[in-house]
Amino acid sequence: MELKNAQVKFNMVMDMGLYKARLQKAATGYSAITTLPKCIFGGHRWFMKLSFDEGNFSAEKVFLFDMDKN
Ligand SMILES: [Cu+2]
């Protein structure tokens, strides 16, 4: 099965904008590339929501990560 409608969205607690990328099939699994801005207020925690729907099945999951400080 191949996911055709999968995407990731990134945002911060503060309004830094919403960044989206579609997942593309890669050699091993899926990949997505996006560019996130550096927070001028020193925030570094980002949330990434992974979502996909395929036929009548859909799922989403939120992950968090901290951007490098330098
Ligand atoms: Cu910020």
N, CA, C, O and the ligand as a Tripos MOL2 file, in Angstrom:
@<TRIPOS>MOLECULE
protein
  281   279    71     0     0
PROTEIN
NO_CHARGES

@<TRIPOS>ATOM
      1 N           0.8440   -1.1980    0.0000 N.3       1 MET1
      2 CA          0.0000    0.0000    0.0000 C.3       1 MET1
      3 C           0.8770    1.2450    0.0000 C.2       1 MET1
      4 O           1.8790    1.3240    0.7100 O.2       1 MET1
      5 N           0.4800    2.1960   -0.8010 N.am      2 GLU2
      6 CA          1.2540    3.4380   -0.8500 C.3       2 GLU2
      7 C           0.3750    4.5900   -0.3830 C.2       2 GLU2
      8 O          -0.7600    4.7410   -0.8350 O.2       2 GLU2
      9 N           0.9080    5.3950    0.5210 N.am      3 LEU3
     10 CA          0.1640    6.5550    1.0040 C.3       3 LEU3
     11 C           0.2490    7.6560   -0.0360 C.2       3 LEU3
     12 O           1.3390    8.0710   -0.4300 O.2       3 LEU3
     13 N          -0.9050    8.1240   -0.4750 N.am      4 LYS4
     14 CA         -0.8920    9.1810   -1.4860 C.3       4 LYS4
     15 C          -1.2730   10.5240   -0.8980 C.2       4 LYS4
     16 O          -1.0600   11.5680   -1.5140 O.2       4 LYS4
     17 N          -1.8310   10.4900    0.2830 N.am      5 ASN5
     18 CA         -2.3540   11.7360    0.8420 C.3       5 ASN5
     19 C          -1.8420   11.9350    2.2610 C.2       5 ASN5
     20 O          -2.6190   12.0420    3.2100 O.2       5 ASN5
     21 N          -0.5370   11.9800    2.3850 N.am      6 ALA6
     22 CA          0.0650   12.1260    3.7090 C.3       6 ALA6
     23 C           0.8290   13.4380    3.7660 C.2       6 ALA6
     24 O           1.5020   13.8290    2.8120 O.2       6 ALA6
     25 N           0.7130   14.1000    4.8890 N.am      7 GLN7
     26 CA          1.4190   15.3660    5.0270 C.3       7 GLN7
     27 C           1.8600   15.5950    6.4590 C.2       7 GLN7
     28 O           1.3630   14.9590    7.3880 O.2       7 GLN7
     29 N           2.7840   16.4970    6.6190 N.am      8 VAL8
     30 CA          3.2010   16.9390    7.9430 C.3       8 VAL8
     31 C           3.0170   18.4500    8.0180 C.2       8 VAL8
     32 O           3.2620   19.1760    7.0550 O.2       8 VAL8
     33 N           2.5810   18.8980    9.1860 N.am      9 LYS9
     34 CA          2.4090   20.3290    9.4270 C.3       9 LYS9
     35 C           3.2080   20.6890   10.6710 C.2       9 LYS9
     36 O           3.2240   19.9410   11.6490 O.2       9 LYS9
     37 N           3.8630   21.8310   10.6260 N.am     10 PHE10
     38 CA          4.6820   22.2720   11.7490 C.3      10 PHE10
     39 C           4.1600   23.5950   12.2840 C.2      10 PHE10
     40 O           3.8080   24.4930   11.5200 O.2      10 PHE10
     41 N           4.1130   23.7040   13.6000 N.am     11 ASN11
     42 CA          3.8150   24.9910   14.2040 C.3      11 ASN11
     43 C           4.4250   25.0500   15.5960 C.2      11 ASN11
     44 O           4.8640   24.0390   16.1440 O.2      11 ASN11
     45 N           4.4420   26.2550   16.1550 N.am     12 MET12
     46 CA          4.9320   26.4700   17.5140 C.3      12 MET12
     47 C           3.7590   26.8980   18.3790 C.2      12 MET12
     48 O           2.6770   27.1750   17.8610 O.2      12 MET12
     49 N           3.9570   26.9560   19.6880 N.am     13 VAL13
     50 CA          2.9100   27.4730   20.5700 C.3      13 VAL13
     51 C           2.6170   28.9200   20.1980 C.2      13 VAL13
     52 O           1.4560   29.3020   20.0490 O.2      13 VAL13
     53 N           3.6670   29.7280   20.0480 N.am     14 MET14
     54 CA          3.4490   31.0960   19.5760 C.3      14 MET14
     55 C           3.1720   31.0440   18.0750 C.2      14 MET14
     56 O           3.4760   30.0510   17.4140 O.2      14 MET14
     57 N           2.6070   32.0960   17.5580 N.am     15 ASP15
     58 CA          2.2800   32.0760   16.1350 C.3      15 ASP15
     59 C           3.5170   32.3520   15.2870 C.2      15 ASP15
     60 O           3.9170   33.4980   15.0860 O.2      15 ASP15
     61 N           4.0990   31.2860   14.8060 N.am     16 MET16
     62 CA          5.2650   31.4050   13.9250 C.3      16 MET16
     63 C           4.8690   31.0420   12.4970 C.2      16 MET16
     64 O           5.7220   30.9250   11.6170 O.2      16 MET16
     65 N           3.5900   30.8690   12.2800 N.am     17 GLY17
     66 CA          3.1300   30.4340   10.9690 C.3      17 GLY17
     67 C           2.9560   28.9250   10.9440 C.2      17 GLY17
     68 O           3.3940   28.2160   11.8500 O.2      17 GLY17
     69 N           2.3190   28.4560    9.9060 N.am     18 LEU18
     70 CA          2.0760   27.0250    9.7300 C.3      18 LEU18
     71 C           2.8220   26.5730    8.4910 C.2      18 LEU18
     72 O           2.6870   27.1680    7.4210 O.2      18 LEU18
     73 N           3.6000   25.5340    8.6370 N.am     19 TYR19
     74 CA          4.4390   25.0390    7.5310 C.3      19 TYR19
     75 C           4.0070   23.6310    7.1970 C.2      19 TYR19
     76 O           3.8620   22.7800    8.0740 O.2      19 TYR19
     77 N           3.8060   23.4040    5.9300 N.am     20 LYS20
     78 CA          3.2980   22.0970    5.5000 C.3      20 LYS20
     79 C           4.2390   21.4670    4.4920 C.2      20 LYS20
     80 O           4.9150   22.1580    3.7290 O.2      20 LYS20
     81 N           4.2690   20.1710    4.5020 N.am     21 ALA21
     82 CA          5.0090   19.4450    3.4770 C.3      21 ALA21
     83 C           4.3040   18.1200    3.2260 C.2      21 ALA21
     84 O           3.7920   17.4820    4.1460 O.2      21 ALA21
     85 N           4.2890   17.7330    1.9850 N.am     22 ARG22
     86 CA          3.7010   16.4310    1.6520 C.3      22 ARG22
     87 C           4.7650   15.3520    1.8230 C.2      22 ARG22
     88 O           5.9450   15.5650    1.5470 O.2      22 ARG22
     89 N           4.3210   14.2090    2.2770 N.am     23 LEU23
     90 CA          5.2550   13.0880    2.3780 C.3      23 LEU23
     91 C           5.4020   12.4540    0.9990 C.2      23 LEU23
     92 O           4.4210   12.1930    0.3020 O.2      23 LEU23
     93 N           6.6310   12.2190    0.6380 N.am     24 GLN24
     94 CA          6.9250   11.5800   -0.6450 C.3      24 GLN24
     95 C           7.5380   10.2100   -0.3800 C.2      24 GLN24
     96 O           8.2910   10.0200    0.5750 O.2      24 GLN24
     97 N           7.2050    9.2870   -1.2270 N.am     25 LYS25
     98 CA          7.7870    7.9550   -1.0890 C.3      25 LYS25
     99 C           9.2860    8.0510   -1.3050 C.2      25 LYS25
    100 O           9.7540    8.6910   -2.2460 O.2      25 LYS25
    101 N          10.0270    7.4110   -0.4260 N.am     26 ALA26
    102 CA         11.4840    7.4400   -0.5130 C.3      26 ALA26
    103 C          12.0060    6.0060   -0.5520 C.2      26 ALA26
    104 O          11.2290    5.0540   -0.4980 O.2      26 ALA26
    105 N          13.2980    5.8630   -0.6460 N.am     27 ALA27
    106 CA         13.8830    4.5220   -0.7350 C.3      27 ALA27
    107 C          13.4750    3.6710    0.4640 C.2      27 ALA27
    108 O          13.1340    2.4980    0.3160 O.2      27 ALA27
    109 N          13.5120    4.2640    1.6360 N.am     28 THR28
    110 CA         13.0650    3.5530    2.8330 C.3      28 THR28
    111 C          11.9700    4.3800    3.4940 C.2      28 THR28
    112 O          12.2620    5.3200    4.2330 O.2      28 THR28
    113 N          10.7410    4.0420    3.2390 N.am     29 GLY29
    114 CA          9.6310    4.7550    3.8470 C.3      29 GLY29
    115 C           9.2610    6.0210    3.1150 C.2      29 GLY29
    116 O           9.1650    6.0310    1.8880 O.2      29 GLY29
    117 N           9.0540    7.0840    3.8590 N.am     30 TYR30
    118 CA          8.6050    8.3500    3.2840 C.3      30 TYR30
    119 C           9.4800    9.4780    3.8000 C.2      30 TYR30
    120 O          10.0910    9.3700    4.8640 O.2      30 TYR30
    121 N           9.5340   10.5490    3.0440 N.am     31 SER31
    122 CA         10.2980   11.6970    3.5140 C.3      31 SER31
    123 C           9.5780   12.9800    3.1410 C.2      31 SER31
    124 O           8.7410   13.0060    2.2380 O.2      31 SER31
    125 N           9.9190   14.0410    3.8530 N.am     32 ALA32
    126 CA          9.3770   15.3620    3.5640 C.3      32 ALA32
    127 C          10.4620   16.3680    3.8720 C.2      32 ALA32
    128 O          11.2470   16.1860    4.8030 O.2      32 ALA32
    129 N          10.5030   17.4250    3.0920 N.am     33 ILE33
    130 CA         11.4900   18.4700    3.3250 C.3      33 ILE33
    131 C          10.7590   19.7910    3.4740 C.2      33 ILE33
    132 O           9.9080   20.1370    2.6550 O.2      33 ILE33
    133 N          11.0910   20.5170    4.5120 N.am     34 THR34
    134 CA         10.5450   21.8520    4.6720 C.3      34 THR34
    135 C          11.5790   22.7170    5.3840 C.2      34 THR34
    136 O          12.5090   22.1990    6.0040 O.2      34 THR34
    137 N          11.4180   24.0050    5.2960 N.am     35 THR35
    138 CA         12.3310   24.9290    5.9680 C.3      35 THR35
    139 C          11.5480   25.6710    7.0360 C.2      35 THR35
    140 O          10.5190   26.2840    6.7540 O.2      35 THR35
    141 N          12.0410   25.6110    8.2570 N.am     36 LEU36
    142 CA         11.3710   26.2840    9.3700 C.3      36 LEU36
    143 C          12.1710   27.5150    9.7730 C.2      36 LEU36
    144 O          13.4000   27.4980    9.7040 O.2      36 LEU36
    145 N          11.5040   28.5680   10.1860 N.am     37 PRO37
    146 CA         12.2160   29.7800   10.5770 C.3      37 PRO37
    147 C          12.8240   29.6360   11.9710 C.2      37 PRO37
    148 O          12.3720   28.8350   12.7900 O.2      37 PRO37
    149 N          13.8430   30.4220   12.2100 N.am     38 LYS38
    150 CA         14.4100   30.4850   13.5490 C.3      38 LYS38
    151 C          13.6080   31.5130   14.3410 C.2      38 LYS38
    152 O          13.3290   32.6060   13.8470 O.2      38 LYS38
    153 N          13.2410   31.1600   15.5680 N.am     39 CYS39
    154 CA         12.4330   32.0540   16.3820 C.3      39 CYS39
    155 C          13.3030   33.1580   16.9780 C.2      39 CYS39
    156 O          14.2960   32.8730   17.6480 O.2      39 CYS39
    157 N          12.9360   34.4110   16.7390 N.am     40 ILE40
    158 CA         13.7540   35.5020   17.2660 C.3      40 ILE40
    159 C          13.5500   35.6920   18.7680 C.2      40 ILE40
    160 O          14.3150   36.4180   19.4030 O.2      40 ILE40
    161 N          12.5380   35.0550   19.3430 N.am     41 PHE41
    162 CA         12.3170   35.1570   20.7870 C.3      41 PHE41
    163 C          12.9370   33.9810   21.5380 C.2      41 PHE41
    164 O          12.7430   33.8470   22.7460 O.2      41 PHE41
    165 N          13.6630   33.1490   20.8470 N.am     42 GLY42
    166 CA         14.3730   32.0560   21.5030 C.3      42 GLY42
    167 C          13.5860   30.7690   21.6470 C.2      42 GLY42
    168 O          14.0700   29.8060   22.2410 O.2      42 GLY42
    169 N          12.3780   30.7440   21.1080 N.am     43 GLY43
    170 CA         11.6020   29.4920   21.1600 C.3      43 GLY43
    171 C          12.2710   28.4230   20.3000 C.2      43 GLY43
    172 O          12.8090   28.7300   19.2370 O.2      43 GLY43
    173 N          12.2390   27.1960   20.7460 N.am     44 HIS44
    174 CA         12.8490   26.1450   19.9370 C.3      44 HIS44
    175 C          11.9840   24.8940   19.8450 C.2      44 HIS44
    176 O          12.3320   23.9570   19.1270 O.2      44 HIS44
    177 N          10.8610   24.8650   20.5620 N.am     45 ARG45
    178 CA         10.0150   23.6640   20.5110 C.3      45 ARG45
    179 C           8.9960   23.7670   19.3790 C.2      45 ARG45
    180 O           8.2100   24.7110   19.2980 O.2      45 ARG45
    181 N           9.0400   22.7950   18.5420 N.am     46 TRP46
    182 CA          8.1090   22.7030   17.4200 C.3      46 TRP46
    183 C           7.2300   21.4870   17.5740 C.2      46 TRP46
    184 O           7.6170   20.4820   18.1720 O.2      46 TRP46
    185 N           6.0320   21.6010   17.0180 N.am     47 PHE47
    186 CA          5.1080   20.4680   16.9760 C.3      47 PHE47
    187 C           4.9430   20.0560   15.5200 C.2      47 PHE47
    188 O           4.8250   20.8950   14.6270 O.2      47 PHE47
    189 N           4.9370   18.7840   15.3110 N.am     48 MET48
    190 CA          4.7590   18.2590   13.9600 C.3      48 MET48
    191 C           3.5680   17.3170   13.9660 C.2      48 MET48
    192 O           3.5540   16.3140   14.6790 O.2      48 MET48
    193 N           2.5820   17.6500   13.1710 N.am     49 LYS49
    194 CA          1.4220   16.7670   13.0610 C.3      49 LYS49
    195 C           1.5200   15.9720   11.7690 C.2      49 LYS49
    196 O           1.5360   16.5250   10.6700 O.2      49 LYS49
    197 N           1.5840   14.6870   11.9350 N.am     50 LEU50
    198 CA          1.6060   13.7780   10.7920 C.3      50 LEU50
    199 C           0.1760   13.3130   10.5530 C.2      50 LEU50
    200 O          -0.4840   12.8360   11.4770 O.2      50 LEU50
    201 N          -0.2990   13.4460    9.3420 N.am     51 SER51
    202 CA         -1.6550   12.9780    9.0620 C.3      51 SER51
    203 C          -1.7150   12.3440    7.6870 C.2      51 SER51
    204 O          -0.9940   12.7280    6.7660 O.2      51 SER51
    205 N          -2.5780   11.3810    7.5790 N.am     52 PHE52
    206 CA         -2.8160   10.7880    6.2650 C.3      52 PHE52
    207 C          -4.2120   10.2080    6.2160 C.2      52 PHE52
    208 O          -4.7740    9.8140    7.2380 O.2      52 PHE52
    209 N          -4.7550   10.1610    5.0380 N.am     53 ASP53
    210 CA         -5.9970    9.4340    4.8630 C.3      53 ASP53
    211 C          -5.9220    8.6630    3.5700 C.2      53 ASP53
    212 O          -5.3740    9.1220    2.5680 O.2      53 ASP53
    213 N          -6.4760    7.5040    3.6250 N.am     54 GLU54
    214 CA         -6.3770    6.5750    2.5050 C.3      54 GLU54
    215 C          -7.7020    5.8420    2.4700 C.2      54 GLU54
    216 O          -7.9970    5.0420    3.3570 O.2      54 GLU54
    217 N          -8.4950    6.1080    1.4620 N.am     55 GLY55
    218 CA         -9.8110    5.4770    1.4260 C.3      55 GLY55
    219 C         -10.6390    5.9400    2.6090 C.2      55 GLY55
    220 O         -10.8090    7.1410    2.8150 O.2      55 GLY55
    221 N         -11.1490    5.0150    3.3750 N.am     56 ASN56
    222 CA        -11.9660    5.4170    4.5240 C.3      56 ASN56
    223 C         -11.1780    5.3580    5.8260 C.2      56 ASN56
    224 O         -11.7630    5.3600    6.9090 O.2      56 ASN56
    225 N          -9.8650    5.3070    5.7220 N.am     57 PHE57
    226 CA         -9.0340    5.2760    6.9200 C.3      57 PHE57
    227 C          -8.2370    6.5610    7.0090 C.2      57 PHE57
    228 O          -7.6250    6.9890    6.0310 O.2      57 PHE57
    229 N          -8.2430    7.1710    8.1740 N.am     58 SER58
    230 CA         -7.4000    8.3460    8.3640 C.3      58 SER58
    231 C          -6.8020    8.2960    9.7600 C.2      58 SER58
    232 O          -7.3680    7.6950   10.6730 O.2      58 SER58
    233 N          -5.6640    8.9270    9.9070 N.am     59 ALA59
    234 CA         -4.9920    8.9310   11.1970 C.3      59 ALA59
    235 C          -4.1450   10.1750   11.2980 C.2      59 ALA59
    236 O          -3.6960   10.7190   10.2890 O.2      59 ALA59
    237 N          -3.9290   10.6220   12.5210 N.am     60 GLU60
    238 CA         -2.9880   11.7010   12.7230 C.3      60 GLU60
    239 C          -2.3180   11.5460   14.0730 C.2      60 GLU60
    240 O          -2.8790   10.9680   15.0040 O.2      60 GLU60
    241 N          -1.1250   12.0650   14.1580 N.am     61 LYS61
    242 CA         -0.3270   11.9310   15.3760 C.3      61 LYS61
    243 C           0.5430   13.1720   15.4830 C.2      61 LYS61
    244 O           1.0890   13.6540   14.4910 O.2      61 LYS61
    245 N           0.6640   13.6830   16.7130 N.am     62 VAL62
    246 CA          1.4810   14.8770   16.9190 C.3      62 VAL62
    247 C           2.7870   14.4860   17.6020 C.2      62 VAL62
    248 O           2.7940   13.7400   18.5820 O.2      62 VAL62
    249 N           3.8720   14.9940   17.0750 N.am     63 PHE63
    250 CA          5.2010   14.7840   17.6500 C.3      63 PHE63
    251 C           5.7440   16.1500   18.0440 C.2      63 PHE63
    252 O           5.3010   17.1710   17.5190 O.2      63 PHE63
    253 N           6.6770   16.1720   18.9420 N.am     64 LEU64
    254 CA          7.3440   17.4350   19.2220 C.3      64 LEU64
    255 C           8.8460   17.2400   19.1630 C.2      64 LEU64
    256 O           9.3630   16.1500   19.4020 O.2      64 LEU64
    257 N           9.5220   18.3120   18.8430 N.am     65 PHE65
    258 CA         10.9850   18.2520   18.8120 C.3      65 PHE65
    259 C          11.5190   19.6450   19.0930 C.2      65 PHE65
    260 O          10.8270   20.6460   18.9060 O.2      65 PHE65
    261 N          12.7540   19.6870   19.5430 N.am     66 ASP66
    262 CA         13.4060   20.9470   19.8320 C.3      66 ASP66
    263 C          14.4630   21.2280   18.7750 C.2      66 ASP66
    264 O          15.3480   20.4130   18.5150 O.2      66 ASP66
    265 N          14.3430   22.4000   18.1800 N.am     67 MET67
    266 CA         15.3160   22.8000   17.1730 C.3      67 MET67
    267 C          16.6400   23.1290   17.8590 C.2      67 MET67
    268 O          16.6580   23.6170   18.9890 O.2      67 MET67
    269 N          17.7270   22.8610   17.1790 N.am     68 ASP68
    270 CA         19.0460   23.2250   17.7350 C.3      68 ASP68
    271 C          19.1070   24.7040   18.0430 C.2      68 ASP68
    272 O          18.5520   25.5190   17.3060 O.2      68 ASP68
    273 N          19.7780   25.0570   19.1280 N.am     69 LYS69
    274 CA         19.7920   26.4600   19.5430 C.3      69 LYS69
    275 C          20.7770   27.3170   18.7710 C.2      69 LYS69
    276 O          20.6760   28.5430   18.8140 O.2      69 LYS69
    277 N          21.7240   26.7160   18.0670 N.am     70 ASN70
    278 CA         22.6820   27.5650   17.3450 C.3      70 ASN70
    279 C          22.3950   27.5860   15.8580 C.2      70 ASN70
    280 O          23.1040   28.2500   15.1020 O.2      70 ASN70
    281 CU          8.8280   32.3680   17.8150 Cu       71 CU71
@<TRIPOS>BOND
     1     1     2 1
     2     2     3 1
     3     3     4 2
     4     3     5 am
     5     5     6 1
     6     6     7 1
     7     7     8 2
     8     7     9 am
     9     9    10 1
    10    10    11 1
    11    11    12 2
    12    11    13 am
    13    13    14 1
    14    14    15 1
    15    15    16 2
    16    15    17 am
    17    17    18 1
    18    18    19 1
    19    19    20 2
    20    19    21 am
    21    21    22 1
    22    22    23 1
    23    23    24 2
    24    23    25 am
    25    25    26 1
    26    26    27 1
    27    27    28 2
    28    27    29 am
    29    29    30 1
    30    30    31 1
    31    31    32 2
    32    31    33 am
    33    33    34 1
    34    34    35 1
    35    35    36 2
    36    35    37 am
    37    37    38 1
    38    38    39 1
    39    39    40 2
    40    39    41 am
    41    41    42 1
    42    42    43 1
    43    43    44 2
    44    43    45 am
    45    45    46 1
    46    46    47 1
    47    47    48 2
    48    47    49 am
    49    49    50 1
    50    50    51 1
    51    51    52 2
    52    51    53 am
    53    53    54 1
    54    54    55 1
    55    55    56 2
    56    55    57 am
    57    57    58 1
    58    58    59 1
    59    59    60 2
    60    59    61 am
    61    61    62 1
    62    62    63 1
    63    63    64 2
    64    63    65 am
    65    65    66 1
    66    66    67 1
    67    67    68 2
    68    67    69 am
    69    69    70 1
    70    70    71 1
    71    71    72 2
    72    71    73 am
    73    73    74 1
    74    74    75 1
    75    75    76 2
    76    75    77 am
    77    77    78 1
    78    78    79 1
    79    79    80 2
    80    79    81 am
    81    81    82 1
    82    82    83 1
    83    83    84 2
    84    83    85 am
    85    85    86 1
    86    86    87 1
    87    87    88 2
    88    87    89 am
    89    89    90 1
    90    90    91 1
    91    91    92 2
    92    91    93 am
    93    93    94 1
    94    94    95 1
    95    95    96 2
    96    95    97 am
    97    97    98 1
    98    98    99 1
    99    99   100 2
   100    99   101 am
   101   101   102 1
   102   102   103 1
   103   103   104 2
   104   103   105 am
   105   105   106 1
   106   106   107 1
   107   107   108 2
   108   107   109 am
   109   109   110 1
   110   110   111 1
   111   111   112 2
   112   111   113 am
   113   113   114 1
   114   114   115 1
   115   115   116 2
   116   115   117 am
   117   117   118 1
   118   118   119 1
   119   119   120 2
   120   119   121 am
   121   121   122 1
   122   122   123 1
   123   123   124 2
   124   123   125 am
   125   125   126 1
   126   126   127 1
   127   127   128 2
   128   127   129 am
   129   129   130 1
   130   130   131 1
   131   131   132 2
   132   131   133 am
   133   133   134 1
   134   134   135 1
   135   135   136 2
   136   135   137 am
   137   137   138 1
   138   138   139 1
   139   139   140 2
   140   139   141 am
   141   141   142 1
   142   142   143 1
   143   143   144 2
   144   143   145 am
   145   145   146 1
   146   146   147 1
   147   147   148 2
   148   147   149 am
   149   149   150 1
   150   150   151 1
   151   151   152 2
   152   151   153 am
   153   153   154 1
   154   154   155 1
   155   155   156 2
   156   155   157 am
   157   157   158 1
   158   158   159 1
   159   159   160 2
   160   159   161 am
   161   161   162 1
   162   162   163 1
   163   163   164 2
   164   163   165 am
   165   165   166 1
   166   166   167 1
   167   167   168 2
   168   167   169 am
   169   169   170 1
   170   170   171 1
   171   171   172 2
   172   171   173 am
   173   173   174 1
   174   174   175 1
   175   175   176 2
   176   175   177 am
   177   177   178 1
   178   178   179 1
   179   179   180 2
   180   179   181 am
   181   181   182 1
   182   182   183 1
   183   183   184 2
   184   183   185 am
   185   185   186 1
   186   186   187 1
   187   187   188 2
   188   187   189 am
   189   189   190 1
   190   190   191 1
   191   191   192 2
   192   191   193 am
   193   193   194 1
   194   194   195 1
   195   195   196 2
   196   195   197 am
   197   197   198 1
   198   198   199 1
   199   199   200 2
   200   199   201 am
   201   201   202 1
   202   202   203 1
   203   203   204 2
   204   203   205 am
   205   205   206 1
   206   206   207 1
   207   207   208 2
   208   207   209 am
   209   209   210 1
   210   210   211 1
   211   211   212 2
   212   211   213 am
   213   213   214 1
   214   214   215 1
   215   215   216 2
   216   215   217 am
   217   217   218 1
   218   218   219 1
   219   219   220 2
   220   219   221 am
   221   221   222 1
   222   222   223 1
   223   223   224 2
   224   223   225 am
   225   225   226 1
   226   226   227 1
   227   227   228 2
   228   227   229 am
   229   229   230 1
   230   230   231 1
   231   231   232 2
   232   231   233 am
   233   233   234 1
   234   234   235 1
   235   235   236 2
   236   235   237 am
   237   237   238 1
   238   238   239 1
   239   239   240 2
   240   239   241 am
   241   241   242 1
   242   242   243 1
   243   243   244 2
   244   243   245 am
   245   245   246 1
   246   246   247 1
   247   247   248 2
   248   247   249 am
   249   249   250 1
   250   250   251 1
   251   251   252 2
   252   251   253 am
   253   253   254 1
   254   254   255 1
   255   255   256 2
   256   255   257 am
   257   257   258 1
   258   258   259 1
   259   259   260 2
   260   259   261 am
   261   261   262 1
   262   262   263 1
   263   263   264 2
   264   263   265 am
   265   265   266 1
   266   266   267 1
   267   267   268 2
   268   267   269 am
   269   269   270 1
   270   270   271 1
   271   271   272 2
   272   271   273 am
   273   273   274 1
   274   274   275 1
   275   275   276 2
   276   275   277 am
   277   277   278 1
   278   278   279 1
   279   279   280 2
@<TRIPOS>SUBSTRUCTURE
     1 MET1         2 RESIDUE 1 A MET
     2 GLU2         6 RESIDUE 1 A GLU
     3 LEU3        10 RESIDUE 1 A LEU
     4 LYS4        14 RESIDUE 1 A LYS
     5 ASN5        18 RESIDUE 1 A ASN
     6 ALA6        22 RESIDUE 1 A ALA
     7 GLN7        26 RESIDUE 1 A GLN
     8 VAL8        30 RESIDUE 1 A VAL
     9 LYS9        34 RESIDUE 1 A LYS
    10 PHE10       38 RESIDUE 1 A PHE
    11 ASN11       42 RESIDUE 1 A ASN
    12 MET12       46 RESIDUE 1 A MET
    13 VAL13       50 RESIDUE 1 A VAL
    14 MET14       54 RESIDUE 1 A MET
    15 ASP15       58 RESIDUE 1 A ASP
    16 MET16       62 RESIDUE 1 A MET
    17 GLY17       66 RESIDUE 1 A GLY
    18 LEU18       70 RESIDUE 1 A LEU
    19 TYR19       74 RESIDUE 1 A TYR
    20 LYS20       78 RESIDUE 1 A LYS
    21 ALA21       82 RESIDUE 1 A ALA
    22 ARG22       86 RESIDUE 1 A ARG
    23 LEU23       90 RESIDUE 1 A LEU
    24 GLN24       94 RESIDUE 1 A GLN
    25 LYS25       98 RESIDUE 1 A LYS
    26 ALA26      102 RESIDUE 1 A ALA
    27 ALA27      106 RESIDUE 1 A ALA
    28 THR28      110 RESIDUE 1 A THR
    29 GLY29      114 RESIDUE 1 A GLY
    30 TYR30      118 RESIDUE 1 A TYR
    31 SER31      122 RESIDUE 1 A SER
    32 ALA32      126 RESIDUE 1 A ALA
    33 ILE33      130 RESIDUE 1 A ILE
    34 THR34      134 RESIDUE 1 A THR
    35 THR35      138 RESIDUE 1 A THR
    36 LEU36      142 RESIDUE 1 A LEU
    37 PRO37      146 RESIDUE 1 A PRO
    38 LYS38      150 RESIDUE 1 A LYS
    39 CYS39      154 RESIDUE 1 A CYS
    40 ILE40      158 RESIDUE 1 A ILE
    41 PHE41      162 RESIDUE 1 A PHE
    42 GLY42      166 RESIDUE 1 A GLY
    43 GLY43      170 RESIDUE 1 A GLY
    44 HIS44      174 RESIDUE 1 A HIS
    45 ARG45      178 RESIDUE 1 A ARG
    46 TRP46      182 RESIDUE 1 A TRP
    47 PHE47      186 RESIDUE 1 A PHE
    48 MET48      190 RESIDUE 1 A MET
    49 LYS49      194 RESIDUE 1 A LYS
    50 LEU50      198 RESIDUE 1 A LEU
    51 SER51      202 RESIDUE 1 A SER
    52 PHE52      206 RESIDUE 1 A PHE
    53 ASP53      210 RESIDUE 1 A ASP
    54 GLU54      214 RESIDUE 1 A GLU
    55 GLY55      218 RESIDUE 1 A GLY
    56 ASN56      222 RESIDUE 1 A ASN
    57 PHE57      226 RESIDUE 1 A PHE
    58 SER58      230 RESIDUE 1 A SER
    59 ALA59      234 RESIDUE 1 A ALA
    60 GLU60      238 RESIDUE 1 A GLU
    61 LYS61      242 RESIDUE 1 A LYS
    62 VAL62      246 RESIDUE 1 A VAL
    63 PHE63      250 RESIDUE 1 A PHE
    64 LEU64      254 RESIDUE 1 A LEU
    65 PHE65      258 RESIDUE 1 A PHE
    66 ASP66      262 RESIDUE 1 A ASP
    67 MET67      266 RESIDUE 1 A MET
    68 ASP68      270 RESIDUE 1 A ASP
    69 LYS69      274 RESIDUE 1 A LYS
    70 ASN70      278 RESIDUE 1 A ASN
    71 CU71       281 GROUP 0 **** ****
